[in-house]
C-alpha cells in the first residue's frame, strides 16, 4: 500500500507542477482539504475540489508565472498513509516584481486510494513530526 500511496502523491504533485491541475485534482477525494501553513497571514483551509481550484487561483494571483512551473520536489517520504514532500521554488511577485525563494514541505494523507488532506509546513522536520506515529 505505501508504495502505491507514494506513487499517487508523486503523480498528483508532478501534475500540479506542470500546471495540469485537473489531473492533479483527480487524485483527491471529493472531501479533500488543503491546509495552508499556520504562520501565513491569511492561513486557510480549502475544502473539496472547488476549494483546490480557489487555492490555485489565489497562488497564481500572487506570482508572475505559474507557481507550479517553478517547483522542484526534493523527496517523497513514505510515512504509511502520509507522504512528506519537501520542495522549493524561485518565484517573482506579480505586483512587486520581487524574486523570492520559497521552501515548504507538504504532509499529504491518503485514504482509500485518494488524497484526503494536504498540510503545509515550513520545513521537513515539522512535517515529519506531524505524521510520526505516537506524536
Residue pairs with C-beta under 8 A, 6 or more apart in sequence:
1 81
2 78
2 80
3 78
4 113
5 78
5 80
5 81
5 83
5 110
6 76
6 78
6 83
8 27
8 110
8 113
8 114
8 115
9 27
9 76
9 83
9 85
9 108
9 110
9 115
10 73
10 76
11 23
11 27
12 23
12 24
12 25
12 26
12 27
12 28
12 115
13 24
13 71
13 73
13 76
13 85
13 87
13 106
13 108
14 73
15 21
15 23
15 24
15 27
16 24
16 68
16 71
17 68
17 69
17 71
17 73
18 68
18 69
19 66
19 68
19 69
21 52
21 53
21 56
25 49
25 52
25 53
27 114
27 115
28 49
28 52
28 114
28 115
28 116
29 111
29 112
29 114
29 115
29 116
30 48
30 49
31 47
31 48
31 116
32 47
32 48
32 49
32 51
32 52
32 114
32 115
32 116
32 117
32 118
33 45
33 46
33 47
33 51
33 116
33 117
33 118
34 45
34 46
34 51
34 52
34 55
34 117
34 118
34 120
35 43
35 44
35 45
35 117
35 118
35 119
35 120
36 42
36 43
36 44
36 45
36 46
36 55
36 120
37 43
37 104
37 120
37 121
37 122
39 122
45 51
46 52
46 54
46 55
59 67
60 66
60 67
61 94
62 93
62 94
63 91
63 92
63 93
63 94
64 91
64 92
64 93
64 94
64 97
65 91
65 92
67 89
67 91
70 89
70 90
70 91
71 87
71 88
71 89
72 87
72 88
72 89
73 85
73 86
73 87
74 85
74 86
74 87
74 88
75 84
75 85
75 86
76 83
76 84
76 85
77 83
77 84
77 85
77 86
77 124
77 128
79 128
79 131
79 132
80 131
80 133
81 109
81 110
81 111
82 107
82 108
82 109
82 110
82 131
83 107
83 108
83 110
84 105
84 106
84 107
84 108
84 124
84 127
84 128
84 131
85 105
85 106
85 107
85 108
86 103
86 104
86 105
86 123
86 124
86 127
87 103
87 104
87 105
87 106
88 101
88 102
88 103
88 104
89 101
89 102
90 99
90 100
90 101
90 102
91 99
91 100
91 102
92 98
92 99
92 100
93 100
103 122
103 123
104 120
104 121
104 122
105 120
105 121
105 122
105 123
105 124
105 126
105 127
106 118
106 119
106 120
106 121
106 127
107 118
107 119
107 121
107 127
107 130
107 131
108 115
108 117
108 118
109 115
109 116
109 117
109 118
109 119
109 131
110 116
119 127
119 130
121 127
121 130
129 135
